[in-house]
Protein backbone atom coordinates (compact mmCIF):
# COMPACT_ATOMS: atom_id res chain seq x y z
CA UNK A 1 0.00 0.00 0.00
CA UNK A 2 0.87 3.66 0.15
CA UNK A 3 2.75 3.39 3.47
CA UNK A 4 4.44 0.03 2.95
CA UNK A 5 7.95 1.27 3.69
CA UNK A 6 6.92 3.24 6.76
CA UNK A 7 4.71 0.47 8.11
CA UNK A 8 7.05 -2.47 7.62
CA UNK A 9 8.46 -2.57 11.18
CA UNK A 10 5.00 -2.04 12.68
CA UNK A 11 3.61 -4.86 10.52
CA UNK A 12 6.36 -7.23 11.66
CA UNK A 13 5.76 -6.27 15.29
CA UNK A 14 1.99 -6.72 14.90
CA UNK A 15 2.47 -10.14 13.30
CA UNK A 16 4.67 -11.19 16.23
CA UNK A 17 2.11 -9.88 18.73
CA UNK A 18 -0.72 -11.79 17.07
CA UNK A 19 1.27 -15.03 16.77
CA UNK A 20 2.22 -14.90 20.46
CA UNK A 21 -1.05 -13.67 21.97
CA UNK A 22 -4.00 -14.41 19.67
CA UNK A 23 -4.83 -17.73 21.35
CA UNK A 24 -4.74 -16.03 24.75
CA UNK A 25 -7.06 -13.27 23.48
CA UNK A 26 -9.52 -15.94 22.36
CA UNK A 27 -9.38 -17.59 25.80
CA UNK A 28 -9.96 -14.27 27.56
CA UNK A 29 -12.88 -13.35 25.31
CA UNK A 30 -14.59 -16.73 25.13
CA UNK A 31 -13.35 -18.82 28.03
CA UNK A 32 -14.07 -18.94 31.71
CA UNK A 33 -11.45 -18.50 34.41
CA UNK A 34 -11.23 -19.77 37.96
CA UNK A 35 -8.54 -18.78 40.42
CA UNK A 36 -7.70 -21.31 43.08
CA UNK A 37 -5.27 -21.28 45.97
CA UNK A 38 -2.80 -24.05 46.57
CA UNK A 39 -1.89 -25.21 50.05
CA UNK A 40 1.27 -23.11 49.97
CA UNK A 41 -0.78 -19.96 49.26
CA UNK A 42 0.18 -19.64 45.58
CA UNK A 43 -2.62 -19.07 43.12
CA UNK A 44 -3.44 -21.26 40.15
CA UNK A 45 -5.61 -20.32 37.17
CA UNK A 46 -7.94 -22.84 35.54
CA UNK A 47 -9.07 -21.82 32.05
CA UNK A 48 -11.98 -23.62 30.39
CA UNK A 49 -12.78 -22.93 26.76
CA UNK A 50 -15.34 -24.43 24.40
CA UNK A 51 -14.43 -24.38 20.71
CA UNK A 52 -15.97 -25.91 17.63
CA UNK A 53 -13.78 -27.91 15.26
CA UNK A 54 -15.17 -29.77 12.30
CA UNK A 55 -18.70 -29.13 13.55
CA UNK A 56 -17.99 -30.73 16.93
CA UNK A 57 -17.71 -29.07 20.30
CA UNK A 58 -14.29 -29.45 21.92
CA UNK A 59 -13.81 -28.58 25.58
CA UNK A 60 -10.30 -27.47 26.49
CA UNK A 61 -8.97 -27.03 30.01
CA UNK A 62 -5.65 -25.41 30.86
CA UNK A 63 -4.11 -25.05 34.30
CA UNK A 64 -1.60 -22.26 34.82
CA UNK A 65 0.42 -22.18 38.03
CA UNK A 66 1.22 -18.71 39.38
CA UNK A 67 4.68 -18.59 37.78
CA UNK A 68 3.30 -19.41 34.32
CA UNK A 69 0.56 -16.79 34.65
CA UNK A 70 3.07 -14.16 35.77
CA UNK A 71 5.33 -14.97 32.80
CA UNK A 72 2.39 -14.63 30.39
CA UNK A 73 1.43 -11.25 31.83
CA UNK A 74 5.04 -10.07 31.63
CA UNK A 75 5.41 -11.20 27.99
CA UNK A 76 2.09 -9.61 27.10
CA UNK A 77 3.13 -6.29 28.69
CA UNK A 78 6.52 -6.26 26.93
CA UNK A 79 5.03 -7.09 23.53
CA UNK A 80 2.19 -4.56 23.99
CA UNK A 81 4.69 -1.83 24.88
CA UNK A 82 6.83 -2.70 21.83
CA UNK A 83 3.80 -2.70 19.53
CA UNK A 84 2.58 0.63 20.95
CA UNK A 85 6.00 2.16 20.27
CA UNK A 86 6.04 0.93 16.65
CA UNK A 87 2.49 2.14 16.01
CA UNK A 88 3.27 5.55 17.53
CA UNK A 89 6.36 5.81 15.30
CA UNK A 90 4.24 4.90 12.27
CA UNK A 91 1.64 7.51 13.17
CA UNK A 92 4.39 10.12 13.48
CA UNK A 93 5.86 9.21 10.08
CA UNK A 94 2.59 9.30 8.16
CA UNK A 95 1.16 12.39 9.82
CA UNK A 96 4.02 14.63 8.61
Secondary structure, 3 states (H helix, E strand, C coil): CCCHHHHHHHHHHHHHHHHHHHHHHHHHHHCEEEEEECCCCCEEEEEEEEEEECCEEEEEEEEEEHHHHHHHHHHHHHHHHHHHHHHHHHHHHHHC
